[in-house]
Amino acid sequence: MVDGVAAFKKARLSAVGYMTVSAFGFAVMGMCVKLGDSYGFPIMQMMAARAFIAFLLSYWDVRRKKLSPWGNNRLMLFLRGVLGLAGLIAVYTSLTLMPLAEATLIQYLHPIFTAFLAWMCLGELIRKNTILCIIFSILGLLCIVQPESAGGKEIPIYALCIGLIGAAISAAAYTLVRYLSISEHPAVIVLYFPMVCLPVTFFVGWDSFIIPDLSGWLILLGIGVATQVGQVGMTKGVALEVASRATAFSYTQIVFAAALGVVVLGEAPSVATIMGALLIILGAIINTLEEQPKSV
């Protein structure tokens, strides 16, 4: 039993590490998307660049590990790709409509949806700490949508709705990753996203693509590499921990995004955003304090 507790703690520590790396990768991705929007890239071109780089890296990883790229549960893997595509459209759109810190905070309301979906679809119990996390997340959201009272700029309601849709779709994707991790290798799960996203974004948006200069190419490369780091870390982290808790470990992205927003983009967060971030992060910390198995 003691060995079992040690293995449990080791798996959780690994999950924390993977999700933190994932958070940094996604924060850098968000920064690059903001830079790409300022450069003039359409959303579909940024998504296509991300999917192209992801496909090359993912396919190489699958072949290196001598895995079948098609996996076992192809229907659910394809659905994972579709959810990733839909979620990415919402996330990238929200990033172009809101400051980086605020857009990231909205995305990180997904544990509210993840906990519910994991309970409905995977039978994972919603513990009292997760309920507290949801309460604090909602309070944080209320702070974010009232920035004028604390010196911030008003966030358009349609931008907020797009961000919430992205969070809900991300929650569905996280839950499906947790389900697929039982039968599929993480590398195969990651591969299915660009397999779906690349052809769709190219054929839908190719006529609006622009030819970039060196700085533009670096932005597109940054979007692809940073998102791949985030995706791989998220997939491995979720596979090691129950879905409702694993996603909470990635809340460090809020800190990374706020820092990058200030240093790189010159976006100083308002007092309301800081208050909302503290409430959401507090909820995430509480969510990680679940009961450990006892040794005998």
DODO-116368 format. One record per residue (C-alpha): residue number from 1; residue in one letter; x, y, z. Coordinates in nm, 4 decimals. Layout:
REM DODO-116368
<atom pos="NUM" code="a" u="X" v="Y" w="Z"/>
...
//
This chain:
REM DODO-116368
<atom pos="1" code="m" u="0.0000" v="0.0000" w="0.0000"/>
<atom pos="2" code="v" u="0.2903" v="0.2338" w="0.0796"/>
<atom pos="3" code="d" u="0.4306" v="0.1673" w="-0.2678"/>
<atom pos="4" code="g" u="0.0903" v="0.2516" w="-0.4115"/>
<atom pos="5" code="v" u="0.0854" v="0.5865" w="-0.2288"/>
<atom pos="6" code="a" u="0.4383" v="0.6627" w="-0.3522"/>
<atom pos="7" code="a" u="0.3367" v="0.5820" w="-0.7101"/>
<atom pos="8" code="f" u="0.0276" v="0.8017" w="-0.6739"/>
<atom pos="9" code="k" u="0.2365" v="1.0963" w="-0.5518"/>
<atom pos="10" code="k" u="0.4932" v="1.0455" w="-0.8301"/>
<atom pos="11" code="a" u="0.2203" v="1.0422" w="-1.0965"/>
<atom pos="12" code="r" u="0.0644" v="1.3589" w="-0.9551"/>
<atom pos="13" code="l" u="0.4040" v="1.5337" w="-0.9464"/>
<atom pos="14" code="s" u="0.4608" v="1.4364" w="-1.3096"/>
<atom pos="15" code="a" u="0.1165" v="1.5677" w="-1.3991"/>
<atom pos="16" code="v" u="0.1990" v="1.9012" w="-1.2334"/>
<atom pos="17" code="g" u="0.5222" v="1.9254" w="-1.4336"/>
<atom pos="18" code="y" u="0.3598" v="1.8424" w="-1.7658"/>
<atom pos="19" code="m" u="0.0697" v="2.0821" w="-1.7111"/>
<atom pos="20" code="t" u="0.3051" v="2.3650" w="-1.6081"/>
<atom pos="21" code="v" u="0.5117" v="2.3179" w="-1.9246"/>
<atom pos="22" code="s" u="0.1849" v="2.3070" w="-2.1169"/>
<atom pos="23" code="a" u="0.0740" v="2.6328" w="-1.9544"/>
<atom pos="24" code="f" u="0.3926" v="2.8112" w="-2.0567"/>
<atom pos="25" code="g" u="0.3622" v="2.6824" w="-2.4119"/>
<atom pos="26" code="f" u="0.0035" v="2.8012" w="-2.4449"/>
<atom pos="27" code="a" u="0.0914" v="3.1405" w="-2.2930"/>
<atom pos="28" code="v" u="0.3644" v="3.1911" w="-2.5537"/>
<atom pos="29" code="m" u="0.1173" v="3.0787" w="-2.8203"/>
<atom pos="30" code="g" u="-0.1310" v="3.3426" w="-2.7054"/>
<atom pos="31" code="m" u="0.1364" v="3.6095" w="-2.7212"/>
<atom pos="32" code="c" u="0.2327" v="3.5006" w="-3.0732"/>
<atom pos="33" code="v" u="-0.1318" v="3.5066" w="-3.1847"/>
<atom pos="34" code="k" u="-0.1626" v="3.8639" w="-3.0563"/>
<atom pos="35" code="l" u="0.1547" v="3.9545" w="-3.2470"/>
<atom pos="36" code="g" u="0.0211" v="3.7749" w="-3.5551"/>
<atom pos="37" code="d" u="-0.3051" v="3.9671" w="-3.5382"/>
<atom pos="38" code="s" u="-0.1113" v="4.2947" w="-3.5191"/>
<atom pos="39" code="y" u="0.0982" v="4.1794" w="-3.8150"/>
<atom pos="40" code="g" u="-0.2175" v="4.1238" w="-4.0195"/>
<atom pos="41" code="f" u="-0.2428" v="3.7461" w="-4.0344"/>
<atom pos="42" code="p" u="-0.5992" v="3.6096" w="-4.0665"/>
<atom pos="43" code="i" u="-0.6969" v="3.3597" w="-3.7987"/>
<atom pos="44" code="m" u="-0.7147" v="3.0700" w="-4.0462"/>
<atom pos="45" code="q" u="-0.3564" v="3.1298" w="-4.1580"/>
<atom pos="46" code="m" u="-0.2298" v="3.1266" w="-3.7994"/>
<atom pos="47" code="m" u="-0.4251" v="2.8068" w="-3.7349"/>
<atom pos="48" code="a" u="-0.2932" v="2.6479" w="-4.0547"/>
<atom pos="49" code="a" u="0.0646" v="2.7320" w="-3.9571"/>
<atom pos="50" code="r" u="0.0060" v="2.5846" w="-3.6133"/>
<atom pos="51" code="a" u="-0.1480" v="2.2686" w="-3.7622"/>
<atom pos="52" code="f" u="0.1272" v="2.2256" w="-4.0230"/>
<atom pos="53" code="i" u="0.4063" v="2.2420" w="-3.7657"/>
<atom pos="54" code="a" u="0.2092" v="2.0221" w="-3.5277"/>
<atom pos="55" code="f" u="0.1554" v="1.7620" w="-3.7995"/>
<atom pos="56" code="l" u="0.5266" v="1.7428" w="-3.8825"/>
<atom pos="57" code="l" u="0.6325" v="1.7133" w="-3.5182"/>
<atom pos="58" code="s" u="0.3504" v="1.4765" w="-3.4204"/>
<atom pos="59" code="y" u="0.3933" v="1.2458" w="-3.7183"/>
<atom pos="60" code="w" u="0.7682" v="1.2297" w="-3.6559"/>
<atom pos="61" code="d" u="0.7015" v="1.1433" w="-3.2896"/>
<atom pos="62" code="v" u="0.4527" v="0.8701" w="-3.3830"/>
<atom pos="63" code="r" u="0.6920" v="0.7144" w="-3.6335"/>
<atom pos="64" code="r" u="0.9832" v="0.7416" w="-3.3908"/>
<atom pos="65" code="k" u="0.7844" v="0.5443" w="-3.1367"/>
<atom pos="66" code="k" u="0.6766" v="0.2940" w="-3.4060"/>
<atom pos="67" code="l" u="0.3068" v="0.3549" w="-3.3461"/>
<atom pos="68" code="s" u="0.0195" v="0.3325" w="-3.5894"/>
<atom pos="69" code="p" u="-0.0878" v="0.6909" w="-3.6703"/>
<atom pos="70" code="w" u="-0.4515" v="0.5805" w="-3.6959"/>
<atom pos="71" code="g" u="-0.4900" v="0.4567" w="-3.3381"/>
<atom pos="72" code="n" u="-0.7617" v="0.2221" w="-3.2148"/>
<atom pos="73" code="n" u="-1.0775" v="0.4255" w="-3.1561"/>
<atom pos="74" code="r" u="-1.0699" v="0.6251" w="-3.4794"/>
<atom pos="75" code="l" u="-1.4147" v="0.7782" w="-3.4415"/>
<atom pos="76" code="m" u="-1.3384" v="0.9260" w="-3.0998"/>
<atom pos="77" code="l" u="-0.9936" v="1.0347" w="-3.2145"/>
<atom pos="78" code="f" u="-1.1516" v="1.2150" w="-3.5094"/>
<atom pos="79" code="l" u="-1.3991" v="1.3789" w="-3.2703"/>
<atom pos="80" code="r" u="-1.1021" v="1.4936" w="-3.0613"/>
<atom pos="81" code="g" u="-0.9616" v="1.6589" w="-3.3726"/>
<atom pos="82" code="v" u="-1.2938" v="1.8287" w="-3.4509"/>
<atom pos="83" code="l" u="-1.3256" v="1.9599" w="-3.0953"/>
<atom pos="84" code="g" u="-0.9696" v="2.0879" w="-3.1119"/>
<atom pos="85" code="l" u="-1.0450" v="2.2701" w="-3.4359"/>
<atom pos="86" code="a" u="-1.3622" v="2.4326" w="-3.3014"/>
<atom pos="87" code="g" u="-1.1990" v="2.5235" w="-2.9736"/>
<atom pos="88" code="l" u="-0.8973" v="2.6764" w="-3.1445"/>
<atom pos="89" code="i" u="-1.1156" v="2.8972" w="-3.3636"/>
<atom pos="90" code="a" u="-1.2875" v="3.0333" w="-3.0513"/>
<atom pos="91" code="v" u="-0.9632" v="3.0738" w="-2.8569"/>
<atom pos="92" code="y" u="-0.7761" v="3.2514" w="-3.1375"/>
<atom pos="93" code="t" u="-1.0739" v="3.4776" w="-3.2021"/>
<atom pos="94" code="s" u="-1.0981" v="3.5738" w="-2.8341"/>
<atom pos="95" code="l" u="-0.7248" v="3.6491" w="-2.8296"/>
<atom pos="96" code="t" u="-0.7706" v="3.8997" w="-3.1116"/>
<atom pos="97" code="l" u="-1.0611" v="4.0687" w="-2.9305"/>
<atom pos="98" code="m" u="-0.9263" v="4.0929" w="-2.5735"/>
<atom pos="99" code="p" u="-0.5971" v="4.1640" w="-2.3973"/>
<atom pos="100" code="l" u="-0.3842" v="3.8534" w="-2.3454"/>
<atom pos="101" code="a" u="-0.4364" v="3.8277" w="-1.9694"/>
<atom pos="102" code="e" u="-0.8148" v="3.8652" w="-1.9882"/>
<atom pos="103" code="a" u="-0.8500" v="3.6231" w="-2.2795"/>
<atom pos="104" code="t" u="-0.6387" v="3.3668" w="-2.0936"/>
<atom pos="105" code="l" u="-0.8463" v="3.4060" w="-1.7784"/>
<atom pos="106" code="i" u="-1.1664" v="3.3412" w="-1.9710"/>
<atom pos="107" code="q" u="-1.0138" v="3.0284" w="-2.1261"/>
<atom pos="108" code="y" u="-0.9240" v="2.9036" w="-1.7802"/>
<atom pos="109" code="l" u="-1.2822" v="2.8817" w="-1.6695"/>
<atom pos="110" code="h" u="-1.2860" v="2.5426" w="-1.8399"/>
<atom pos="111" code="p" u="-1.2630" v="2.3423" w="-1.5105"/>
<atom pos="112" code="i" u="-1.6249" v="2.4431" w="-1.4538"/>
<atom pos="113" code="f" u="-1.7188" v="2.2600" w="-1.7719"/>
<atom pos="114" code="t" u="-1.4534" v="1.9873" w="-1.7319"/>
<atom pos="115" code="a" u="-1.5763" v="1.8834" w="-1.3886"/>
<atom pos="116" code="f" u="-1.9347" v="1.8545" w="-1.5138"/>
<atom pos="117" code="l" u="-1.8426" v="1.6647" w="-1.8314"/>
<atom pos="118" code="a" u="-1.6021" v="1.4334" w="-1.6466"/>
<atom pos="119" code="w" u="-1.8839" v="1.3522" w="-1.4046"/>
<atom pos="120" code="m" u="-2.1394" v="1.2977" w="-1.6806"/>
<atom pos="121" code="c" u="-1.9187" v="1.1079" w="-1.9266"/>
<atom pos="122" code="l" u="-1.6414" v="0.9466" w="-1.7205"/>
<atom pos="123" code="g" u="-1.8102" v="0.8964" w="-1.3851"/>
<atom pos="124" code="e" u="-1.5476" v="1.1085" w="-1.2043"/>
<atom pos="125" code="l" u="-1.6978" v="1.2426" w="-0.8818"/>
<atom pos="126" code="i" u="-1.7146" v="1.6182" w="-0.8316"/>
<atom pos="127" code="r" u="-1.5485" v="1.6644" w="-0.4931"/>
<atom pos="128" code="k" u="-1.6197" v="1.9498" w="-0.2557"/>
<atom pos="129" code="n" u="-1.2877" v="2.1158" w="-0.3407"/>
<atom pos="130" code="t" u="-1.3834" v="2.1186" w="-0.7082"/>
<atom pos="131" code="i" u="-1.7145" v="2.2821" w="-0.6162"/>
<atom pos="132" code="l" u="-1.5232" v="2.5532" w="-0.4291"/>
<atom pos="133" code="c" u="-1.3003" v="2.5958" w="-0.7343"/>
<atom pos="134" code="i" u="-1.6074" v="2.6516" w="-0.9504"/>
<atom pos="135" code="i" u="-1.7455" v="2.9112" w="-0.7064"/>
<atom pos="136" code="f" u="-1.4194" v="3.1060" w="-0.6988"/>
<atom pos="137" code="s" u="-1.3934" v="3.0827" w="-1.0783"/>
<atom pos="138" code="i" u="-1.7379" v="3.2357" w="-1.1198"/>
<atom pos="139" code="l" u="-1.6498" v="3.5154" w="-0.8762"/>
<atom pos="140" code="g" u="-1.3322" v="3.5753" w="-1.0738"/>
<atom pos="141" code="l" u="-1.5328" v="3.5942" w="-1.3953"/>
<atom pos="142" code="l" u="-1.7610" v="3.8555" w="-1.2404"/>
<atom pos="143" code="c" u="-1.4543" v="4.0675" w="-1.1595"/>
<atom pos="144" code="i" u="-1.3207" v="4.0361" w="-1.5130"/>
<atom pos="145" code="v" u="-1.6464" v="4.1481" w="-1.6754"/>
<atom pos="146" code="q" u="-1.6626" v="4.4594" w="-1.4549"/>
<atom pos="147" code="p" u="-1.3229" v="4.6172" w="-1.5313"/>
<atom pos="148" code="e" u="-1.4532" v="4.9751" w="-1.5594"/>
<atom pos="149" code="s" u="-1.5091" v="4.9857" w="-1.1837"/>
<atom pos="150" code="a" u="-1.1378" v="4.9207" w="-1.1276"/>
<atom pos="151" code="g" u="-0.9745" v="5.1286" w="-1.3978"/>
<atom pos="152" code="g" u="-0.9898" v="4.8783" w="-1.6825"/>
<atom pos="153" code="k" u="-1.1414" v="4.8826" w="-2.0296"/>
<atom pos="154" code="e" u="-1.4806" v="4.7335" w="-2.1057"/>
<atom pos="155" code="i" u="-1.4760" v="4.3833" w="-2.2525"/>
<atom pos="156" code="p" u="-1.7329" v="4.3391" w="-2.5332"/>
<atom pos="157" code="i" u="-2.0034" v="4.0881" w="-2.4471"/>
<atom pos="158" code="y" u="-1.9576" v="3.9032" w="-2.7783"/>
<atom pos="159" code="a" u="-1.5851" v="3.8648" w="-2.7049"/>
<atom pos="160" code="l" u="-1.6673" v="3.7253" w="-2.3621"/>
<atom pos="161" code="c" u="-1.9175" v="3.4795" w="-2.5123"/>
<atom pos="162" code="i" u="-1.6644" v="3.3591" w="-2.7694"/>
<atom pos="163" code="g" u="-1.4112" v="3.3060" w="-2.4909"/>
<atom pos="164" code="l" u="-1.6615" v="3.1067" w="-2.2842"/>
<atom pos="165" code="i" u="-1.7484" v="2.8925" w="-2.5862"/>
<atom pos="166" code="g" u="-1.3785" v="2.8225" w="-2.6291"/>
<atom pos="167" code="a" u="-1.3520" v="2.7249" w="-2.2623"/>
<atom pos="168" code="a" u="-1.6493" v="2.4875" w="-2.2925"/>
<atom pos="169" code="i" u="-1.5099" v="2.3213" w="-2.6039"/>
<atom pos="170" code="s" u="-1.1677" v="2.2927" w="-2.4396"/>
<atom pos="171" code="a" u="-1.3340" v="2.1178" w="-2.1462"/>
<atom pos="172" code="a" u="-1.4966" v="1.8685" w="-2.3823"/>
<atom pos="173" code="a" u="-1.1592" v="1.8101" w="-2.5483"/>
<atom pos="174" code="y" u="-0.9839" v="1.7565" w="-2.2129"/>
<atom pos="175" code="t" u="-1.2508" v="1.5094" w="-2.1054"/>
<atom pos="176" code="l" u="-1.2236" v="1.3196" w="-2.4327"/>
<atom pos="177" code="v" u="-0.8441" v="1.3091" w="-2.3991"/>
<atom pos="178" code="r" u="-0.8882" v="1.1542" w="-2.0557"/>
<atom pos="179" code="y" u="-1.1197" v="0.8915" w="-2.2066"/>
<atom pos="180" code="l" u="-0.8901" v="0.8200" w="-2.5008"/>
<atom pos="181" code="s" u="-0.5809" v="0.7914" w="-2.2805"/>
<atom pos="182" code="i" u="-0.7105" v="0.4525" w="-2.1661"/>
<atom pos="183" code="s" u="-0.6662" v="0.2984" w="-2.5113"/>
<atom pos="184" code="e" u="-0.4550" v="0.5442" w="-2.7115"/>
<atom pos="185" code="h" u="-0.0960" v="0.6600" w="-2.6929"/>
<atom pos="186" code="p" u="-0.0666" v="1.0364" w="-2.6174"/>
<atom pos="187" code="a" u="0.1342" v="1.0877" w="-2.9391"/>
<atom pos="188" code="v" u="-0.1516" v="0.9482" w="-3.1484"/>
<atom pos="189" code="i" u="-0.4081" v="1.1633" w="-2.9672"/>
<atom pos="190" code="v" u="-0.1977" v="1.4732" w="-3.0382"/>
<atom pos="191" code="l" u="-0.1540" v="1.3765" w="-3.4057"/>
<atom pos="192" code="y" u="-0.5266" v="1.3695" w="-3.4779"/>
<atom pos="193" code="f" u="-0.5677" v="1.7410" w="-3.4138"/>
<atom pos="194" code="p" u="-0.3485" v="1.8612" w="-3.7042"/>
<atom pos="195" code="m" u="-0.4827" v="1.5789" w="-3.9223"/>
<atom pos="196" code="v" u="-0.8255" v="1.7417" w="-3.8927"/>
<atom pos="197" code="c" u="-0.7233" v="2.1058" w="-3.8560"/>
<atom pos="198" code="l" u="-0.4705" v="2.1408" w="-4.1389"/>
<atom pos="199" code="p" u="-0.6910" v="2.0513" w="-4.4377"/>
<atom pos="200" code="v" u="-0.9904" v="2.2437" w="-4.3010"/>
<atom pos="201" code="t" u="-0.8030" v="2.5669" w="-4.2286"/>
<atom pos="202" code="f" u="-0.6123" v="2.5539" w="-4.5582"/>
<atom pos="203" code="f" u="-0.9108" v="2.4992" w="-4.7841"/>
<atom pos="204" code="v" u="-1.1377" v="2.7388" w="-4.5949"/>
<atom pos="205" code="g" u="-0.8920" v="3.0245" w="-4.5591"/>
<atom pos="206" code="w" u="-0.6176" v="2.9909" w="-4.8206"/>
<atom pos="207" code="d" u="-0.7493" v="3.2755" w="-5.0368"/>
<atom pos="208" code="s" u="-0.6987" v="3.5246" w="-4.7513"/>
<atom pos="209" code="f" u="-0.3441" v="3.4104" w="-4.6626"/>
<atom pos="210" code="i" u="-0.0669" v="3.6700" w="-4.6885"/>
<atom pos="211" code="i" u="0.3010" v="3.6166" w="-4.7721"/>
<atom pos="212" code="p" u="0.5041" v="3.7126" w="-4.4622"/>
<atom pos="213" code="d" u="0.8523" v="3.8552" w="-4.4269"/>
<atom pos="214" code="l" u="1.1115" v="3.7127" w="-4.1848"/>
<atom pos="215" code="s" u="0.9417" v="3.8478" w="-3.8725"/>
<atom pos="216" code="g" u="0.6095" v="3.7104" w="-3.9943"/>
<atom pos="217" code="w" u="0.7569" v="3.3658" w="-4.0480"/>
<atom pos="218" code="l" u="0.9029" v="3.3754" w="-3.6967"/>
<atom pos="219" code="i" u="0.5595" v="3.4595" w="-3.5550"/>
<atom pos="220" code="l" u="0.3981" v="3.1686" w="-3.7392"/>
<atom pos="221" code="l" u="0.6793" v="2.9368" w="-3.6282"/>
<atom pos="222" code="g" u="0.6345" v="3.0537" w="-3.2706"/>
<atom pos="223" code="i" u="0.2615" v="2.9817" w="-3.2823"/>
<atom pos="224" code="g" u="0.3206" v="2.6289" w="-3.4096"/>
<atom pos="225" code="v" u="0.6073" v="2.5279" w="-3.1805"/>
<atom pos="226" code="a" u="0.4614" v="2.6869" w="-2.8652"/>
<atom pos="227" code="t" u="0.1208" v="2.5291" w="-2.9193"/>
<atom pos="228" code="q" u="0.2784" v="2.1894" w="-2.9809"/>
<atom pos="229" code="v" u="0.4632" v="2.2168" w="-2.6496"/>
<atom pos="230" code="g" u="0.1363" v="2.3084" w="-2.4798"/>
<atom pos="231" code="q" u="-0.0595" v="2.0302" w="-2.6496"/>
<atom pos="232" code="v" u="0.1889" v="1.7529" w="-2.5710"/>
<atom pos="233" code="g" u="0.2239" v="1.8647" w="-2.2104"/>
<atom pos="234" code="m" u="-0.1535" v="1.8846" w="-2.1664"/>
<atom pos="235" code="t" u="-0.2128" v="1.5413" w="-2.3199"/>
<atom pos="236" code="k" u="0.0476" v="1.3709" w="-2.1004"/>
<atom pos="237" code="g" u="-0.0637" v="1.5578" w="-1.7894"/>
<atom pos="238" code="v" u="-0.4309" v="1.4722" w="-1.8305"/>
<atom pos="239" code="a" u="-0.3381" v="1.1070" w="-1.8875"/>
<atom pos="240" code="l" u="-0.1725" v="1.0982" w="-1.5417"/>
<atom pos="241" code="e" u="-0.4470" v="1.2640" w="-1.3379"/>
<atom pos="242" code="v" u="-0.8266" v="1.2818" w="-1.3258"/>
<atom pos="243" code="a" u="-0.9502" v="1.5390" w="-1.5737"/>
<atom pos="244" code="s" u="-1.1058" v="1.7861" w="-1.3285"/>
<atom pos="245" code="r" u="-0.7835" v="1.8185" w="-1.1240"/>
<atom pos="246" code="a" u="-0.5213" v="1.7878" w="-1.3970"/>
<atom pos="247" code="t" u="-0.6505" v="2.0907" w="-1.5845"/>
<atom pos="248" code="a" u="-0.6279" v="2.2994" w="-1.2661"/>
<atom pos="249" code="f" u="-0.2496" v="2.2472" w="-1.2578"/>
<atom pos="250" code="s" u="-0.2184" v="2.4481" w="-1.5774"/>
<atom pos="251" code="y" u="-0.3427" v="2.7695" w="-1.4141"/>
<atom pos="252" code="t" u="0.0122" v="2.8983" w="-1.4113"/>
<atom pos="253" code="q" u="-0.0641" v="3.0026" w="-1.7703"/>
<atom pos="254" code="i" u="-0.2495" v="3.3007" w="-1.6226"/>
<atom pos="255" code="v" u="0.0723" v="3.4187" w="-1.4563"/>
<atom pos="256" code="f" u="0.2776" v="3.3544" w="-1.7701"/>
<atom pos="257" code="a" u="0.0231" v="3.5326" w="-1.9899"/>
<atom pos="258" code="a" u="0.0045" v="3.8363" w="-1.7620"/>
<atom pos="259" code="a" u="0.3853" v="3.8632" w="-1.7539"/>
<atom pos="260" code="l" u="0.4162" v="3.8294" w="-2.1321"/>
<atom pos="261" code="g" u="0.1358" v="4.0798" w="-2.1801"/>
<atom pos="262" code="v" u="0.3198" v="4.3383" w="-1.9729"/>
<atom pos="263" code="v" u="0.6746" v="4.2734" w="-2.0975"/>
<atom pos="264" code="v" u="0.6124" v="4.2005" w="-2.4664"/>
<atom pos="265" code="l" u="0.2748" v="4.3543" w="-2.5529"/>
<atom pos="266" code="g" u="0.2622" v="4.6453" w="-2.3103"/>
<atom pos="267" code="e" u="-0.0773" v="4.5335" w="-2.1754"/>
<atom pos="268" code="a" u="-0.0915" v="4.6195" w="-1.8068"/>
<atom pos="269" code="p" u="-0.3767" v="4.4249" w="-1.6406"/>
<atom pos="270" code="s" u="-0.6404" v="4.6249" w="-1.4555"/>
<atom pos="271" code="v" u="-0.7112" v="4.5886" w="-1.0853"/>
<atom pos="272" code="a" u="-1.0300" v="4.3988" w="-1.1756"/>
<atom pos="273" code="t" u="-0.8308" v="4.1525" w="-1.3847"/>
<atom pos="274" code="i" u="-0.5809" v="4.0995" w="-1.1020"/>
<atom pos="275" code="m" u="-0.8636" v="4.0414" w="-0.8543"/>
<atom pos="276" code="g" u="-1.0297" v="3.7969" w="-1.0929"/>
<atom pos="277" code="a" u="-0.7017" v="3.6157" w="-1.1509"/>
<atom pos="278" code="l" u="-0.6385" v="3.5798" w="-0.7770"/>
<atom pos="279" code="l" u="-0.9865" v="3.4354" w="-0.7222"/>
<atom pos="280" code="i" u="-0.9516" v="3.1903" w="-1.0114"/>
<atom pos="281" code="i" u="-0.6013" v="3.0823" w="-0.9057"/>
<atom pos="282" code="l" u="-0.7197" v="3.0426" w="-0.5451"/>
<atom pos="283" code="g" u="-0.9950" v="2.8152" w="-0.6666"/>
<atom pos="284" code="a" u="-0.7428" v="2.6156" w="-0.8687"/>
<atom pos="285" code="i" u="-0.5171" v="2.5711" w="-0.5633"/>
<atom pos="286" code="i" u="-0.8119" v="2.4531" w="-0.3548"/>
<atom pos="287" code="n" u="-0.9039" v="2.2112" w="-0.6327"/>
<atom pos="288" code="t" u="-0.5619" v="2.0424" w="-0.6090"/>
<atom pos="289" code="l" u="-0.5992" v="1.9766" w="-0.2347"/>
<atom pos="290" code="e" u="-0.7983" v="1.6588" w="-0.2827"/>
<atom pos="291" code="e" u="-0.7759" v="1.3747" w="-0.0342"/>
<atom pos="292" code="q" u="-0.4736" v="1.1491" w="-0.0778"/>
<atom pos="293" code="p" u="-0.4941" v="0.7702" w="-0.0404"/>
<atom pos="294" code="k" u="-0.3924" v="0.6667" w="0.3111"/>
<atom pos="295" code="s" u="-0.1109" v="0.4244" w="0.3827"/>
<atom pos="296" code="v" u="-0.1586" v="0.1349" w="0.6226"/>
//
